[in-house]
Structures are given as C-alpha cells and as structure tokens.
C-alpha cells in the first residue's frame, strides 16, 4: 500500500514450489509443437517465469488434439492448480484472475470489439496494469503476463475484423 497515492500494489501469485526435473517426453513434445520454431518456443518457455519483463505471445495453429490448450494449461500449473486466465475475462471489467495466474489464454477466437490487437499489444507489452475486482477499489498489479493464442487455423487475428499493416502482423 502506498499511503501517498492511496493505491494498493499487488503482484501475481508466486510460483508453486515444484521440483524441477528433466522430462525427455515433454521436451520432445515441445519440439514437435514448436515445429520449425521449436528453439524459439523452448526459449520462450525458459523465460516465461520472468514476470519482471515483457515477452512475446506465441500463436499456435494446428489440428485439434495436438496440445495447444495443454500447453497453456500446463504452464498455468506453475502458479496454480487451476486454469489459465481467459483473455476475454482479463479484458473485461474485472481482471482479478491475473492475481492467481499470469498465463492468459485465447482459444480459437479473440473477444469481439474494435481495437482488440491494440489491447493485446498493451497487455503483452506492460509490466503494470490496473487491477479491477468486484466491490474493491482499483489497485495496481505488478508483473508481466504471458499471453498464449491458439486456433485450428492461422486466421485468428483476421477474425477480429481489423486492418493490419505489415508491421502490425510482425508485432
């Protein structure tokens, strides 16, 4: 609590106490899931717990059953026994799910509304955001989030109905 500004600052729940050990099957699955970008995916996973800095948002597209959702749910287990935060909930009026888990997941579609990609860039590119809970004053939430997008095709962003420049697509 900052008495000067009268703002509560909260942080994302710390990592669960887990014993790290190598799992060759999981490592192979991550390589298969990442395909030609497997090394980038492995680097992303290695730094996903560093919530003091921003990171890119992986976009998985592939057939049903290859493990796109499993990836998001598996990473969420580092912080909680529950599920990752749903993107539509995080961008709605109350985003308190981020306190429990910094993994934000969009499966098959983005929330409707204009400017969704701008909201995504802001969410991905910041380490502080307002924390909005029911019946409580707005506070500040410290820590970056990790956004994961997954779809059965590569047109998830097109469905948002926005015009994109080449730079937008690269971002």
C-alpha positions in Angstrom: 0.0 0.0 0.0 1.3 3.4 -1.0 -0.1 5.9 1.6 0.8 8.9 -0.6 -1.3 7.8 -3.6 -3.6 5.5 -1.5 -3.1 2.7 -4.1 -2.6 -0.9 -3.3 0.1 -2.7 -5.3 -0.3 -6.4 -5.8 1.9 -8.9 -7.5 1.0 -12.1 -9.3 0.9 -15.2 -7.1 4.4 -16.6 -6.8 5.4 -19.8 -8.5 4.3 -23.0 -6.8 7.0 -25.0 -5.0 7.9 -27.7 -7.6 10.8 -29.9 -8.0 12.5 -29.3 -11.4 13.4 -32.4 -13.3 14.0 -33.2 -16.9 11.2 -34.9 -18.9 12.5 -36.1 -22.3 9.0 -36.8 -23.5 7.8 -33.3 -22.7 10.9 -31.8 -24.3 10.2 -33.8 -27.4 6.5 -32.8 -27.4 7.5 -29.1 -27.1 9.9 -29.6 -30.1 7.1 -31.1 -32.1 4.6 -28.4 -31.1 7.1 -25.7 -32.0 7.8 -27.2 -35.4 10.3 -25.0 -37.3 10.3 -22.5 -34.4 11.0 -25.1 -31.7 14.1 -23.3 -30.4 12.2 -20.1 -30.1 9.4 -21.9 -28.2 11.9 -23.5 -25.8 13.5 -20.1 -25.2 10.1 -18.6 -24.5 9.2 -21.4 -22.1 12.6 -21.0 -20.3 11.9 -17.3 -19.7 8.1 -17.5 -19.1 8.5 -17.3 -15.3 10.4 -14.0 -15.5 7.5 -11.7 -14.9 9.7 -8.7 -14.4 10.0 -8.2 -18.2 7.7 -8.5 -21.2 7.7 -11.4 -23.6 6.1 -12.2 -26.9 2.9 -14.0 -27.3 3.1 -17.4 -29.0 0.4 -18.2 -31.6 -0.2 -21.9 -32.1 -2.3 -23.1 -35.0 -2.8 -26.7 -35.8 -5.2 -29.6 -35.8 -7.4 -30.4 -32.8 -5.7 -32.6 -30.3 -2.0 -31.6 -30.9 -1.7 -29.9 -27.4 -2.3 -26.2 -28.0 -4.6 -25.9 -24.9 -2.5 -28.4 -23.0 0.5 -26.1 -23.4 -1.4 -23.2 -21.8 -2.9 -25.3 -19.0 0.5 -26.9 -18.3 2.3 -23.6 -17.9 -0.5 -22.3 -15.7 0.2 -25.2 -13.3 3.5 -23.4 -12.4 1.4 -20.9 -10.5 -2.0 -22.5 -9.7 -3.7 -25.9 -9.8 -6.4 -24.2 -11.8 -6.7 -22.9 -15.4 -5.0 -20.0 -17.2 -6.9 -16.7 -17.2 -9.2 -16.4 -20.2 -8.3 -13.4 -22.4 -12.0 -12.4 -22.7 -12.2 -12.2 -18.9 -8.9 -10.3 -18.5 -10.0 -7.7 -21.0 -13.5 -7.4 -19.5 -14.5 -5.3 -16.4 -12.8 -7.5 -13.8 -9.3 -8.9 -14.3 -8.6 -10.4 -10.9 -7.8 -13.8 -12.4 -4.4 -12.4 -13.2 -3.5 -12.3 -9.5 -3.8 -16.1 -9.4 -2.1 -16.9 -12.7 -0.2 -14.7 -15.2 -0.9 -17.1 -18.1 -3.6 -15.5 -20.3 -5.1 -17.9 -22.9 -7.3 -17.2 -26.0 -8.6 -20.4 -27.6 -10.0 -20.2 -31.2 -11.2 -16.6 -31.1 -10.5 -13.2 -29.8 -13.0 -11.2 -27.9 -15.3 -9.1 -30.1 -14.8 -5.4 -30.4 -12.7 -2.9 -32.2 -9.1 -2.4 -31.2 -8.5 -5.9 -29.8 -5.0 -6.0 -31.2 -4.1 -2.7 -29.6 -5.4 -4.1 -26.3 -3.3 -7.3 -26.9 -0.2 -5.2 -27.5 -0.8 -3.2 -24.4 -1.4 -6.3 -22.3 1.7 -8.1 -23.7 4.0 -5.0 -23.6 3.5 -3.9 -20.0 4.5 -5.0 -16.5 2.0 -3.0 -14.6 -1.8 -2.7 -15.1 -4.9 -1.7 -13.1 -6.3 -4.5 -11.1 -10.1 -4.4 -11.0 -12.1 -6.5 -8.6 -15.7 -6.5 -7.7 -16.5 -4.3 -4.7 -12.9 -3.3 -4.2 -11.1 -0.2 -5.2 -8.9 -0.3 -8.3 -5.3 -1.2 -7.5 -2.1 -1.7 -9.4 -1.0 -5.2 -10.4 2.8 -5.6 -10.8 4.3 -8.1 -13.2 4.1 -9.0 -16.8 1.6 -11.6 -18.1 2.1 -14.3 -20.7 -0.4 -14.4 -23.5 -0.9 -17.5 -25.5 -3.1 -17.6 -28.6 -4.3 -20.9 -30.1 -6.5 -21.8 -33.0 -7.1 -24.6 -35.6 -6.1 -22.2 -38.3 -3.9 -19.1 -38.9 -6.7 -16.6 -39.2 -7.5 -15.8 -35.6 -6.4 -12.2 -36.0 -8.3 -11.8 -39.3 -11.5 -12.7 -37.5 -11.0 -9.6 -35.3 -12.1 -7.6 -38.4 -9.2 -5.0 -38.2 -6.9 -3.8 -40.9 -3.3 -4.7 -40.4 -0.1 -3.3 -41.8 3.0 -5.5 -42.3 4.4 -4.0 -39.1 1.2 -4.9 -37.2 1.5 -8.6 -38.3 5.2 -8.7 -37.3 4.3 -7.3 -33.8 
